[in-house]
Amino acid sequence: MLIVQVCVGSSCHLKGSAEIVELFEQAIKDNNLEDEVVLVGSFCIGKCNRIGVTIQVDDDIHVGITRENFKEFFNEKILKAIK
């Protein structure tokens, strides 16, 4: 089981965390990963970045996730981690 935490703190909220959560929900559904991925919101993870949202996948923290790079991030960090 992969645990994905999306920062929904003030800074990430302003940078689109709600949209990133929606993209995650859709991608998890589209790839039938409901039993493989736990998606949760988290307040500040402590790695704020000027651009994009901070996401923690298990123990790994990733910064700068945006609508534009979400698909690449999901493929590289979620799909590959599950397979």
N, C-alpha and C positions, 0 to 999 in steps of 0.2 A: 504494500500500500504506500503510495507516494503522497506526502502531505505538502500542499501548495498554499502558502500564505501570501495574500495580496495586501500590501499596506493600504489602509484606508484612512491614515492620519491626515492632518490638515494639508500638508505639502503635497502628498500624493493624490489626495482628493482633488486638489486644484489642477493637478496634471493629468487627470482622467482615470483615476482608479476604478470608478464605477463602470466605465466603458471596458476596461481591461477585465473586470470581473465578468461582464456580459460575454466578452469574447471567450474567456475560459469556459464559462458554462456551456456555450454553444459548441466549442471545440471538444469538450469532454463528451458531450452528448453525441456529436457527429462521429466520434471515434469509438463509441460504446465503452467508455472508460469509467462509467459511474461506479463500478466495483473496484477500480484500480487507483483512483485519484480522490483525495479528500481536499476540497477547496474551502478555505477559511479566510476571513478578513482578519487583519492584524493592525493594531495601532503601531506607531513608528517602530521600524525595525532598526533604525539608527544609521542608515547609509543613504541619507537623502542625496539626491542628484539634481542638477539643474533641469534636466530633461527626463521625462518619463517617470514611471512608477517603479518602486522597489518591490521585488518578489523574492520570497524565500522558498526554495524547493528542498525539502528535508533540511539539511544543515547548510546548504549552499545559498548565498545571497547574490541576487542579480539586480543591477540597477539600470535605469534608462529604458524600461520596457514601454513601448508606445504602440498605438494602433498599427503603425507602419511596420514595425519589426516584430509584432506579436507572433505571426505565423511561423517565422523562422525560429523564434525563441521556443514556441510550443513544440515544433518538430525536433529541435536539437536537445532541449532540456527535459521535455516531458515524454514524448513518444520514444525516444532512444533510451531513456531511463527505465521505461516499463518493459521494453523488449529485451 
